[in-house]
């Protein structure tokens, strides 16, 4: 019997764009085998876009439907939790588009975060590592083992990581930094193509490096 080859489908920053996410899932469906393939979301599900709550509802349904769905934490989820749990940095959160999420979760003028959604946000992973790949929201610092990376860097770092000539030992797939097109190098692939800024929402299929954009 032939061994079924496992594929990975990594999705970039969604930022409340539910219609784009639904369309993207339809695009990858013919190639996605739910019994063997893994779907990896790189974080930033919320803020700026029109339907953050709808995006989280959709991903929760995917997690119930498919056995292999990995959800990473983005800096926007971290800012939301910093406000909701710690009561801190509310102005910073609003400055970074949090008002759209607050509106999305508001009922009768009151912000209401369902317990299932809070559990989702608090369960998000900082990174996901496989034999060949490292999936992370923002990137990594050179010369530091993955397990010892500062969580702040994993969700916030930009140029220091992207411009580093460091070989991290595996291909690093990341989002966070919006670019006009996919950033494709031998050891780094950036797939935040600015869906919330008029660009595309992108999914990367590995190991083929096939791209889906809507």
PyMOL CGO cylinders between C-alpha atoms (Angstrom):
from pymol import cmd
from pymol.cgo import CYLINDER

trace = [
    CYLINDER, 0.00, 0.00, 0.00, 1.34, 3.43, -0.93, 0.3, 1, 1, 1, 1, 1, 1,
    CYLINDER, 1.34, 3.43, -0.93, 1.92, 5.78, 1.95, 0.3, 1, 1, 1, 1, 1, 1,
    CYLINDER, 1.92, 5.78, 1.95, -0.26, 8.89, 1.82, 0.3, 1, 1, 1, 1, 1, 1,
    CYLINDER, -0.26, 8.89, 1.82, 1.97, 11.95, 1.64, 0.3, 1, 1, 1, 1, 1, 1,
    CYLINDER, 1.97, 11.95, 1.64, 1.15, 14.62, 4.18, 0.3, 1, 1, 1, 1, 1, 1,
    CYLINDER, 1.15, 14.62, 4.18, 0.67, 18.16, 3.01, 0.3, 1, 1, 1, 1, 1, 1,
    CYLINDER, 0.67, 18.16, 3.01, 0.49, 21.41, 4.95, 0.3, 1, 1, 1, 1, 1, 1,
    CYLINDER, 0.49, 21.41, 4.95, -1.78, 24.32, 4.07, 0.3, 1, 1, 1, 1, 1, 1,
    CYLINDER, -1.78, 24.32, 4.07, -0.72, 27.55, 5.80, 0.3, 1, 1, 1, 1, 1, 1,
    CYLINDER, -0.72, 27.55, 5.80, -3.09, 30.53, 5.83, 0.3, 1, 1, 1, 1, 1, 1,
    CYLINDER, -3.09, 30.53, 5.83, -1.90, 34.10, 6.31, 0.3, 1, 1, 1, 1, 1, 1,
    CYLINDER, -1.90, 34.10, 6.31, -3.35, 36.99, 8.28, 0.3, 1, 1, 1, 1, 1, 1,
    CYLINDER, -3.35, 36.99, 8.28, -7.17, 37.07, 7.97, 0.3, 1, 1, 1, 1, 1, 1,
    CYLINDER, -7.17, 37.07, 7.97, -8.03, 40.19, 10.03, 0.3, 1, 1, 1, 1, 1, 1,
    CYLINDER, -8.03, 40.19, 10.03, -11.79, 39.74, 10.14, 0.3, 1, 1, 1, 1, 1, 1,
    CYLINDER, -11.79, 39.74, 10.14, -12.24, 39.02, 6.44, 0.3, 1, 1, 1, 1, 1, 1,
    CYLINDER, -12.24, 39.02, 6.44, -14.71, 36.15, 6.71, 0.3, 1, 1, 1, 1, 1, 1,
    CYLINDER, -14.71, 36.15, 6.71, -15.83, 36.20, 3.08, 0.3, 1, 1, 1, 1, 1, 1,
    CYLINDER, -15.83, 36.20, 3.08, -12.23, 35.92, 1.89, 0.3, 1, 1, 1, 1, 1, 1,
    CYLINDER, -12.23, 35.92, 1.89, -11.58, 33.04, 4.28, 0.3, 1, 1, 1, 1, 1, 1,
    CYLINDER, -11.58, 33.04, 4.28, -14.67, 31.16, 3.12, 0.3, 1, 1, 1, 1, 1, 1,
    CYLINDER, -14.67, 31.16, 3.12, -13.63, 31.66, -0.50, 0.3, 1, 1, 1, 1, 1, 1,
    CYLINDER, -13.63, 31.66, -0.50, -10.07, 30.54, 0.20, 0.3, 1, 1, 1, 1, 1, 1,
    CYLINDER, -10.07, 30.54, 0.20, -11.26, 27.33, 1.85, 0.3, 1, 1, 1, 1, 1, 1,
    CYLINDER, -11.26, 27.33, 1.85, -13.30, 26.55, -1.27, 0.3, 1, 1, 1, 1, 1, 1,
    CYLINDER, -13.30, 26.55, -1.27, -10.19, 27.12, -3.39, 0.3, 1, 1, 1, 1, 1, 1,
    CYLINDER, -10.19, 27.12, -3.39, -8.03, 24.63, -1.47, 0.3, 1, 1, 1, 1, 1, 1,
    CYLINDER, -8.03, 24.63, -1.47, -10.75, 22.02, -0.94, 0.3, 1, 1, 1, 1, 1, 1,
    CYLINDER, -10.75, 22.02, -0.94, -9.95, 19.90, -4.05, 0.3, 1, 1, 1, 1, 1, 1,
    CYLINDER, -9.95, 19.90, -4.05, -6.32, 19.53, -2.93, 0.3, 1, 1, 1, 1, 1, 1,
    CYLINDER, -6.32, 19.53, -2.93, -6.90, 19.17, 0.81, 0.3, 1, 1, 1, 1, 1, 1,
    CYLINDER, -6.90, 19.17, 0.81, -7.17, 15.67, 2.29, 0.3, 1, 1, 1, 1, 1, 1,
    CYLINDER, -7.17, 15.67, 2.29, -8.63, 16.04, 5.79, 0.3, 1, 1, 1, 1, 1, 1,
    CYLINDER, -8.63, 16.04, 5.79, -7.47, 12.56, 6.76, 0.3, 1, 1, 1, 1, 1, 1,
    CYLINDER, -7.47, 12.56, 6.76, -3.77, 13.30, 6.25, 0.3, 1, 1, 1, 1, 1, 1,
    CYLINDER, -3.77, 13.30, 6.25, -3.19, 17.01, 5.64, 0.3, 1, 1, 1, 1, 1, 1,
    CYLINDER, -3.19, 17.01, 5.64, -2.70, 19.75, 8.22, 0.3, 1, 1, 1, 1, 1, 1,
    CYLINDER, -2.70, 19.75, 8.22, -4.25, 23.21, 8.08, 0.3, 1, 1, 1, 1, 1, 1,
    CYLINDER, -4.25, 23.21, 8.08, -2.13, 25.86, 9.83, 0.3, 1, 1, 1, 1, 1, 1,
    CYLINDER, -2.13, 25.86, 9.83, -3.42, 29.35, 10.60, 0.3, 1, 1, 1, 1, 1, 1,
    CYLINDER, -3.42, 29.35, 10.60, -0.62, 31.84, 11.28, 0.3, 1, 1, 1, 1, 1, 1,
    CYLINDER, -0.62, 31.84, 11.28, -2.58, 34.18, 13.55, 0.3, 1, 1, 1, 1, 1, 1,
    CYLINDER, -2.58, 34.18, 13.55, -4.19, 37.62, 13.33, 0.3, 1, 1, 1, 1, 1, 1,
    CYLINDER, -4.19, 37.62, 13.33, -7.72, 36.34, 12.88, 0.3, 1, 1, 1, 1, 1, 1,
    CYLINDER, -7.72, 36.34, 12.88, -9.16, 39.56, 14.26, 0.3, 1, 1, 1, 1, 1, 1,
    CYLINDER, -9.16, 39.56, 14.26, -9.04, 43.39, 14.10, 0.3, 1, 1, 1, 1, 1, 1,
    CYLINDER, -9.04, 43.39, 14.10, -9.37, 45.89, 11.27, 0.3, 1, 1, 1, 1, 1, 1,
    CYLINDER, -9.37, 45.89, 11.27, -11.71, 43.76, 9.12, 0.3, 1, 1, 1, 1, 1, 1,
    CYLINDER, -11.71, 43.76, 9.12, -15.52, 43.65, 9.38, 0.3, 1, 1, 1, 1, 1, 1,
    CYLINDER, -15.52, 43.65, 9.38, -16.25, 40.26, 10.98, 0.3, 1, 1, 1, 1, 1, 1,
    CYLINDER, -16.25, 40.26, 10.98, -13.70, 39.08, 13.55, 0.3, 1, 1, 1, 1, 1, 1,
    CYLINDER, -13.70, 39.08, 13.55, -16.32, 37.08, 15.45, 0.3, 1, 1, 1, 1, 1, 1,
    CYLINDER, -16.32, 37.08, 15.45, -17.44, 35.36, 12.26, 0.3, 1, 1, 1, 1, 1, 1,
    CYLINDER, -17.44, 35.36, 12.26, -13.86, 34.39, 11.43, 0.3, 1, 1, 1, 1, 1, 1,
    CYLINDER, -13.86, 34.39, 11.43, -13.36, 32.77, 14.84, 0.3, 1, 1, 1, 1, 1, 1,
    CYLINDER, -13.36, 32.77, 14.84, -16.71, 30.97, 14.57, 0.3, 1, 1, 1, 1, 1, 1,
    CYLINDER, -16.71, 30.97, 14.57, -15.65, 29.65, 11.17, 0.3, 1, 1, 1, 1, 1, 1,
    CYLINDER, -15.65, 29.65, 11.17, -12.28, 28.39, 12.42, 0.3, 1, 1, 1, 1, 1, 1,
    CYLINDER, -12.28, 28.39, 12.42, -13.89, 26.73, 15.42, 0.3, 1, 1, 1, 1, 1, 1,
    CYLINDER, -13.89, 26.73, 15.42, -16.17, 24.86, 13.01, 0.3, 1, 1, 1, 1, 1, 1,
    CYLINDER, -16.17, 24.86, 13.01, -13.12, 23.79, 11.00, 0.3, 1, 1, 1, 1, 1, 1,
    CYLINDER, -13.12, 23.79, 11.00, -11.48, 22.46, 14.16, 0.3, 1, 1, 1, 1, 1, 1,
    CYLINDER, -11.48, 22.46, 14.16, -14.56, 20.39, 14.91, 0.3, 1, 1, 1, 1, 1, 1,
    CYLINDER, -14.56, 20.39, 14.91, -14.75, 19.10, 11.33, 0.3, 1, 1, 1, 1, 1, 1,
    CYLINDER, -14.75, 19.10, 11.33, -11.08, 18.34, 10.62, 0.3, 1, 1, 1, 1, 1, 1,
    CYLINDER, -11.08, 18.34, 10.62, -8.66, 16.47, 12.89, 0.3, 1, 1, 1, 1, 1, 1,
    CYLINDER, -8.66, 16.47, 12.89, -5.55, 18.47, 11.96, 0.3, 1, 1, 1, 1, 1, 1,
    CYLINDER, -5.55, 18.47, 11.96, -6.06, 22.21, 12.39, 0.3, 1, 1, 1, 1, 1, 1,
    CYLINDER, -6.06, 22.21, 12.39, -3.26, 24.19, 14.05, 0.3, 1, 1, 1, 1, 1, 1,
    CYLINDER, -3.26, 24.19, 14.05, -3.93, 27.76, 15.21, 0.3, 1, 1, 1, 1, 1, 1,
    CYLINDER, -3.93, 27.76, 15.21, -1.07, 30.11, 16.07, 0.3, 1, 1, 1, 1, 1, 1,
    CYLINDER, -1.07, 30.11, 16.07, -1.19, 33.32, 18.08, 0.3, 1, 1, 1, 1, 1, 1,
    CYLINDER, -1.19, 33.32, 18.08, -0.70, 36.63, 16.34, 0.3, 1, 1, 1, 1, 1, 1,
    CYLINDER, -0.70, 36.63, 16.34, 0.17, 39.97, 17.89, 0.3, 1, 1, 1, 1, 1, 1,
    CYLINDER, 0.17, 39.97, 17.89, -3.47, 41.08, 17.53, 0.3, 1, 1, 1, 1, 1, 1,
    CYLINDER, -3.47, 41.08, 17.53, -4.73, 38.17, 19.62, 0.3, 1, 1, 1, 1, 1, 1,
    CYLINDER, -4.73, 38.17, 19.62, -2.04, 39.01, 22.17, 0.3, 1, 1, 1, 1, 1, 1,
    CYLINDER, -2.04, 39.01, 22.17, -3.22, 42.63, 22.33, 0.3, 1, 1, 1, 1, 1, 1,
    CYLINDER, -3.22, 42.63, 22.33, -6.84, 41.53, 22.75, 0.3, 1, 1, 1, 1, 1, 1,
    CYLINDER, -6.84, 41.53, 22.75, -5.92, 39.22, 25.63, 0.3, 1, 1, 1, 1, 1, 1,
    CYLINDER, -5.92, 39.22, 25.63, -3.77, 41.91, 27.21, 0.3, 1, 1, 1, 1, 1, 1,
    CYLINDER, -3.77, 41.91, 27.21, -6.83, 44.12, 27.36, 0.3, 1, 1, 1, 1, 1, 1,
    CYLINDER, -6.83, 44.12, 27.36, -9.49, 41.49, 28.18, 0.3, 1, 1, 1, 1, 1, 1,
    CYLINDER, -9.49, 41.49, 28.18, -7.52, 39.54, 30.79, 0.3, 1, 1, 1, 1, 1, 1,
    CYLINDER, -7.52, 39.54, 30.79, -5.10, 42.13, 32.18, 0.3, 1, 1, 1, 1, 1, 1,
    CYLINDER, -5.10, 42.13, 32.18, -7.06, 45.31, 31.55, 0.3, 1, 1, 1, 1, 1, 1,
    CYLINDER, -7.06, 45.31, 31.55, -3.96, 46.85, 29.96, 0.3, 1, 1, 1, 1, 1, 1,
    CYLINDER, -3.96, 46.85, 29.96, -3.01, 48.72, 26.77, 0.3, 1, 1, 1, 1, 1, 1,
    CYLINDER, -3.01, 48.72, 26.77, -6.56, 49.45, 25.63, 0.3, 1, 1, 1, 1, 1, 1,
    CYLINDER, -6.56, 49.45, 25.63, -5.40, 52.51, 23.68, 0.3, 1, 1, 1, 1, 1, 1,
    CYLINDER, -5.40, 52.51, 23.68, -2.71, 50.44, 21.93, 0.3, 1, 1, 1, 1, 1, 1,
    CYLINDER, -2.71, 50.44, 21.93, -5.31, 47.87, 21.00, 0.3, 1, 1, 1, 1, 1, 1,
    CYLINDER, -5.31, 47.87, 21.00, -7.66, 50.50, 19.56, 0.3, 1, 1, 1, 1, 1, 1,
    CYLINDER, -7.66, 50.50, 19.56, -4.77, 52.08, 17.64, 0.3, 1, 1, 1, 1, 1, 1,
    CYLINDER, -4.77, 52.08, 17.64, -4.11, 48.71, 16.00, 0.3, 1, 1, 1, 1, 1, 1,
    CYLINDER, -4.11, 48.71, 16.00, -7.65, 48.16, 14.78, 0.3, 1, 1, 1, 1, 1, 1,
    CYLINDER, -7.65, 48.16, 14.78, -9.21, 46.64, 17.88, 0.3, 1, 1, 1, 1, 1, 1,
    CYLINDER, -9.21, 46.64, 17.88, -12.32, 48.79, 17.53, 0.3, 1, 1, 1, 1, 1, 1,
    CYLINDER, -12.32, 48.79, 17.53, -13.51, 46.60, 14.65, 0.3, 1, 1, 1, 1, 1, 1,
    CYLINDER, -13.51, 46.60, 14.65, -13.30, 43.52, 16.87, 0.3, 1, 1, 1, 1, 1, 1,
    CYLINDER, -13.30, 43.52, 16.87, -15.05, 45.23, 19.78, 0.3, 1, 1, 1, 1, 1, 1,
    CYLINDER, -15.05, 45.23, 19.78, -17.87, 46.17, 17.39, 0.3, 1, 1, 1, 1, 1, 1,
    CYLINDER, -17.87, 46.17, 17.39, -18.01, 42.61, 16.04, 0.3, 1, 1, 1, 1, 1, 1,
    CYLINDER, -18.01, 42.61, 16.04, -18.48, 41.21, 19.56, 0.3, 1, 1, 1, 1, 1, 1,
    CYLINDER, -18.48, 41.21, 19.56, -20.86, 43.89, 20.80, 0.3, 1, 1, 1, 1, 1, 1,
    CYLINDER, -20.86, 43.89, 20.80, -24.47, 43.16, 21.70, 0.3, 1, 1, 1, 1, 1, 1,
    CYLINDER, -24.47, 43.16, 21.70, -26.76, 46.03, 22.69, 0.3, 1, 1, 1, 1, 1, 1,
    CYLINDER, -26.76, 46.03, 22.69, -23.71, 48.27, 22.94, 0.3, 1, 1, 1, 1, 1, 1,
    CYLINDER, -23.71, 48.27, 22.94, -21.85, 45.92, 25.28, 0.3, 1, 1, 1, 1, 1, 1,
    CYLINDER, -21.85, 45.92, 25.28, -18.71, 43.92, 24.45, 0.3, 1, 1, 1, 1, 1, 1,
    CYLINDER, -18.71, 43.92, 24.45, -19.40, 40.22, 25.00, 0.3, 1, 1, 1, 1, 1, 1,
    CYLINDER, -19.40, 40.22, 25.00, -16.70, 37.65, 24.28, 0.3, 1, 1, 1, 1, 1, 1,
    CYLINDER, -16.70, 37.65, 24.28, -18.17, 34.11, 24.28, 0.3, 1, 1, 1, 1, 1, 1,
    CYLINDER, -18.17, 34.11, 24.28, -16.35, 31.68, 26.61, 0.3, 1, 1, 1, 1, 1, 1,
    CYLINDER, -16.35, 31.68, 26.61, -15.55, 29.40, 23.66, 0.3, 1, 1, 1, 1, 1, 1,
    CYLINDER, -15.55, 29.40, 23.66, -13.86, 32.29, 21.89, 0.3, 1, 1, 1, 1, 1, 1,
    CYLINDER, -13.86, 32.29, 21.89, -11.86, 33.29, 24.96, 0.3, 1, 1, 1, 1, 1, 1,
    CYLINDER, -11.86, 33.29, 24.96, -10.76, 29.65, 25.30, 0.3, 1, 1, 1, 1, 1, 1,
    CYLINDER, -10.76, 29.65, 25.30, -9.72, 29.72, 21.64, 0.3, 1, 1, 1, 1, 1, 1,
    CYLINDER, -9.72, 29.72, 21.64, -7.62, 32.86, 22.07, 0.3, 1, 1, 1, 1, 1, 1,
    CYLINDER, -7.62, 32.86, 22.07, -5.91, 31.55, 25.20, 0.3, 1, 1, 1, 1, 1, 1,
    CYLINDER, -5.91, 31.55, 25.20, -5.14, 28.18, 23.56, 0.3, 1, 1, 1, 1, 1, 1,
    CYLINDER, -5.14, 28.18, 23.56, -3.26, 29.60, 20.56, 0.3, 1, 1, 1, 1, 1, 1,
    CYLINDER, -3.26, 29.60, 20.56, 0.27, 28.30, 19.99, 0.3, 1, 1, 1, 1, 1, 1,
    CYLINDER, 0.27, 28.30, 19.99, 3.33, 30.50, 19.57, 0.3, 1, 1, 1, 1, 1, 1,
    CYLINDER, 3.33, 30.50, 19.57, 4.79, 28.23, 16.89, 0.3, 1, 1, 1, 1, 1, 1,
    CYLINDER, 4.79, 28.23, 16.89, 4.33, 24.87, 15.20, 0.3, 1, 1, 1, 1, 1, 1,
    CYLINDER, 4.33, 24.87, 15.20, 7.34, 22.79, 14.18, 0.3, 1, 1, 1, 1, 1, 1,
    CYLINDER, 7.34, 22.79, 14.18, 7.50, 19.79, 11.86, 0.3, 1, 1, 1, 1, 1, 1,
    CYLINDER, 7.50, 19.79, 11.86, 10.35, 17.79, 10.41, 0.3, 1, 1, 1, 1, 1, 1,
    CYLINDER, 10.35, 17.79, 10.41, 10.89, 20.30, 7.62, 0.3, 1, 1, 1, 1, 1, 1,
    CYLINDER, 10.89, 20.30, 7.62, 9.10, 23.50, 8.62, 0.3, 1, 1, 1, 1, 1, 1,
    CYLINDER, 9.10, 23.50, 8.62, 8.66, 26.07, 11.36, 0.3, 1, 1, 1, 1, 1, 1,
    CYLINDER, 8.66, 26.07, 11.36, 5.36, 27.93, 11.28, 0.3, 1, 1, 1, 1, 1, 1,
    CYLINDER, 5.36, 27.93, 11.28, 5.27, 31.16, 13.27, 0.3, 1, 1, 1, 1, 1, 1,
    CYLINDER, 5.27, 31.16, 13.27, 3.29, 34.39, 13.18, 0.3, 1, 1, 1, 1, 1, 1,
    CYLINDER, 3.29, 34.39, 13.18, 6.06, 36.97, 12.81, 0.3, 1, 1, 1, 1, 1, 1,
    CYLINDER, 6.06, 36.97, 12.81, 9.47, 35.30, 12.78, 0.3, 1, 1, 1, 1, 1, 1,
    CYLINDER, 9.47, 35.30, 12.78, 12.46, 34.47, 14.96, 0.3, 1, 1, 1, 1, 1, 1,
    CYLINDER, 12.46, 34.47, 14.96, 15.72, 35.91, 16.20, 0.3, 1, 1, 1, 1, 1, 1,
    CYLINDER, 15.72, 35.91, 16.20, 18.86, 34.44, 14.71, 0.3, 1, 1, 1, 1, 1, 1,
    CYLINDER, 18.86, 34.44, 14.71, 21.09, 32.27, 16.85, 0.3, 1, 1, 1, 1, 1, 1,
    CYLINDER, 21.09, 32.27, 16.85, 18.46, 31.37, 19.46, 0.3, 1, 1, 1, 1, 1, 1,
    CYLINDER, 18.46, 31.37, 19.46, 16.91, 27.87, 19.64, 0.3, 1, 1, 1, 1, 1, 1,
    CYLINDER, 16.91, 27.87, 19.64, 13.21, 27.85, 18.83, 0.3, 1, 1, 1, 1, 1, 1,
    CYLINDER, 13.21, 27.85, 18.83, 12.17, 26.73, 22.31, 0.3, 1, 1, 1, 1, 1, 1,
    CYLINDER, 12.17, 26.73, 22.31, 14.13, 29.64, 23.83, 0.3, 1, 1, 1, 1, 1, 1,
    CYLINDER, 14.13, 29.64, 23.83, 12.76, 32.39, 21.59, 0.3, 1, 1, 1, 1, 1, 1,
    CYLINDER, 12.76, 32.39, 21.59, 11.14, 35.40, 23.27, 0.3, 1, 1, 1, 1, 1, 1,
    CYLINDER, 11.14, 35.40, 23.27, 7.36, 35.12, 22.76, 0.3, 1, 1, 1, 1, 1, 1,
    CYLINDER, 7.36, 35.12, 22.76, 7.31, 38.83, 21.93, 0.3, 1, 1, 1, 1, 1, 1,
    CYLINDER, 7.31, 38.83, 21.93, 9.66, 38.25, 18.99, 0.3, 1, 1, 1, 1, 1, 1,
    CYLINDER, 9.66, 38.25, 18.99, 7.62, 35.32, 17.69, 0.3, 1, 1, 1, 1, 1, 1,
    CYLINDER, 7.62, 35.32, 17.69, 4.57, 37.55, 17.29, 0.3, 1, 1, 1, 1, 1, 1,
    CYLINDER, 4.57, 37.55, 17.29, 6.07, 41.01, 16.65, 0.3, 1, 1, 1, 1, 1, 1,
    CYLINDER, 6.07, 41.01, 16.65, 9.49, 40.80, 14.94, 0.3, 1, 1, 1, 1, 1, 1,
    CYLINDER, 9.49, 40.80, 14.94, 9.81, 42.13, 11.38, 0.3, 1, 1, 1, 1, 1, 1,
    CYLINDER, 9.81, 42.13, 11.38, 12.91, 43.36, 9.51, 0.3, 1, 1, 1, 1, 1, 1,
    CYLINDER, 12.91, 43.36, 9.51, 15.47, 41.84, 11.87, 0.3, 1, 1, 1, 1, 1, 1,
    CYLINDER, 15.47, 41.84, 11.87, 14.11, 38.40, 10.97, 0.3, 1, 1, 1, 1, 1, 1,
    CYLINDER, 14.11, 38.40, 10.97, 13.18, 38.96, 7.33, 0.3, 1, 1, 1, 1, 1, 1,
    CYLINDER, 13.18, 38.96, 7.33, 16.51, 40.52, 6.39, 0.3, 1, 1, 1, 1, 1, 1,
    CYLINDER, 16.51, 40.52, 6.39, 18.63, 38.09, 8.39, 0.3, 1, 1, 1, 1, 1, 1,
    CYLINDER, 18.63, 38.09, 8.39, 20.86, 35.79, 6.32, 0.3, 1, 1, 1, 1, 1, 1,
    CYLINDER, 20.86, 35.79, 6.32, 20.60, 33.17, 9.09, 0.3, 1, 1, 1, 1, 1, 1,
    CYLINDER, 20.60, 33.17, 9.09, 19.64, 29.65, 8.06, 0.3, 1, 1, 1, 1, 1, 1,
    CYLINDER, 19.64, 29.65, 8.06, 17.20, 28.48, 10.72, 0.3, 1, 1, 1, 1, 1, 1,
    CYLINDER, 17.20, 28.48, 10.72, 17.68, 24.83, 9.80, 0.3, 1, 1, 1, 1, 1, 1,
    CYLINDER, 17.68, 24.83, 9.80, 14.16, 24.52, 8.42, 0.3, 1, 1, 1, 1, 1, 1,
    CYLINDER, 14.16, 24.52, 8.42, 11.94, 26.59, 6.17, 0.3, 1, 1, 1, 1, 1, 1,
    CYLINDER, 11.94, 26.59, 6.17, 10.21, 29.25, 8.26, 0.3, 1, 1, 1, 1, 1, 1,
    CYLINDER, 10.21, 29.25, 8.26, 6.66, 30.09, 7.17, 0.3, 1, 1, 1, 1, 1, 1,
    CYLINDER, 6.66, 30.09, 7.17, 5.39, 33.38, 8.60, 0.3, 1, 1, 1, 1, 1, 1,
    CYLINDER, 5.39, 33.38, 8.60, 2.80, 36.14, 8.29, 0.3, 1, 1, 1, 1, 1, 1,
    CYLINDER, 2.80, 36.14, 8.29, 2.54, 39.45, 10.20, 0.3, 1, 1, 1, 1, 1, 1,
    CYLINDER, 2.54, 39.45, 10.20, 4.41, 41.68, 7.75, 0.3, 1, 1, 1, 1, 1, 1,
    CYLINDER, 4.41, 41.68, 7.75, 2.06, 42.61, 4.89, 0.3, 1, 1, 1, 1, 1, 1,
    CYLINDER, 2.06, 42.61, 4.89, 3.70, 42.51, 1.48, 0.3, 1, 1, 1, 1, 1, 1,
    CYLINDER, 3.70, 42.51, 1.48, 2.38, 43.02, -2.05, 0.3, 1, 1, 1, 1, 1, 1,
    CYLINDER, 2.38, 43.02, -2.05, 3.36, 39.49, -2.99, 0.3, 1, 1, 1, 1, 1, 1,
    CYLINDER, 3.36, 39.49, -2.99, 4.48, 36.32, -1.24, 0.3, 1, 1, 1, 1, 1, 1,
    CYLINDER, 4.48, 36.32, -1.24, 8.02, 36.55, 0.13, 0.3, 1, 1, 1, 1, 1, 1,
    CYLINDER, 8.02, 36.55, 0.13, 9.62, 33.40, -1.26, 0.3, 1, 1, 1, 1, 1, 1,
    CYLINDER, 9.62, 33.40, -1.26, 13.21, 32.40, -0.47, 0.3, 1, 1, 1, 1, 1, 1,
    CYLINDER, 13.21, 32.40, -0.47, 14.85, 28.99, 0.07, 0.3, 1, 1, 1, 1, 1, 1,
    CYLINDER, 14.85, 28.99, 0.07, 14.50, 29.23, 3.88, 0.3, 1, 1, 1, 1, 1, 1,
    CYLINDER, 14.50, 29.23, 3.88, 11.72, 31.79, 4.49, 0.3, 1, 1, 1, 1, 1, 1,
    CYLINDER, 11.72, 31.79, 4.49, 8.21, 32.16, 3.08, 0.3, 1, 1, 1, 1, 1, 1,
    CYLINDER, 8.21, 32.16, 3.08, 6.09, 35.16, 4.09, 0.3, 1, 1, 1, 1, 1, 1,
    CYLINDER, 6.09, 35.16, 4.09, 2.41, 34.84, 3.20, 0.3, 1, 1, 1, 1, 1, 1,
    CYLINDER, 2.41, 34.84, 3.20, 0.74, 37.96, 4.65, 0.3, 1, 1, 1, 1, 1, 1,
    CYLINDER, 0.74, 37.96, 4.65, -0.32, 39.58, 1.39, 0.3, 1, 1, 1, 1, 1, 1,
    CYLINDER, -0.32, 39.58, 1.39, -2.35, 42.35, 3.01, 0.3, 1, 1, 1, 1, 1, 1,
    CYLINDER, -2.35, 42.35, 3.01, -5.91, 41.07, 2.72, 0.3, 1, 1, 1, 1, 1, 1,
    CYLINDER, -5.91, 41.07, 2.72, -7.16, 43.82, 5.03, 0.3, 1, 1, 1, 1, 1, 1,
    CYLINDER, -7.16, 43.82, 5.03, -5.34, 46.50, 3.03, 0.3, 1, 1, 1, 1, 1, 1,
    CYLINDER, -5.34, 46.50, 3.03, -6.84, 45.68, -0.35, 0.3, 1, 1, 1, 1, 1, 1,
    CYLINDER, -6.84, 45.68, -0.35, -4.46, 42.82, -1.10, 0.3, 1, 1, 1, 1, 1, 1,
    CYLINDER, -4.46, 42.82, -1.10, -5.08, 39.08, -1.17, 0.3, 1, 1, 1, 1, 1, 1,
    CYLINDER, -5.08, 39.08, -1.17, -5.63, 36.42, 1.46, 0.3, 1, 1, 1, 1, 1, 1,
    CYLINDER, -5.63, 36.42, 1.46, -3.07, 33.71, 0.73, 0.3, 1, 1, 1, 1, 1, 1,
    CYLINDER, -3.07, 33.71, 0.73, -2.68, 30.03, 1.49, 0.3, 1, 1, 1, 1, 1, 1,
    CYLINDER, -2.68, 30.03, 1.49, 0.59, 28.17, 0.92, 0.3, 1, 1, 1, 1, 1, 1,
    CYLINDER, 0.59, 28.17, 0.92, 0.56, 24.44, 0.17, 0.3, 1, 1, 1, 1, 1, 1,
    CYLINDER, 0.56, 24.44, 0.17, 3.65, 22.51, 1.21, 0.3, 1, 1, 1, 1, 1, 1,
    CYLINDER, 3.65, 22.51, 1.21, 5.82, 20.83, 0.12, 0.3, 1, 1, 1, 1, 1, 1,
    CYLINDER, 5.82, 20.83, 0.12, 4.79, 21.88, -3.41, 0.3, 1, 1, 1, 1, 1, 1,
    CYLINDER, 4.79, 21.88, -3.41, 4.87, 25.63, -2.55, 0.3, 1, 1, 1, 1, 1, 1,
    CYLINDER, 4.87, 25.63, -2.55, 1.68, 26.05, -4.52, 0.3, 1, 1, 1, 1, 1, 1,
    CYLINDER, 1.68, 26.05, -4.52, -0.11, 29.30, -3.72, 0.3, 1, 1, 1, 1, 1, 1,
    CYLINDER, -0.11, 29.30, -3.72, -3.82, 30.05, -3.44, 0.3, 1, 1, 1, 1, 1, 1,
    CYLINDER, -3.82, 30.05, -3.44, -4.93, 33.67, -3.23, 0.3, 1, 1, 1, 1, 1, 1,
    CYLINDER, -4.93, 33.67, -3.23, -8.37, 35.28, -3.13, 0.3, 1, 1, 1, 1, 1, 1,
]
cmd.load_cgo(trace, "trace")
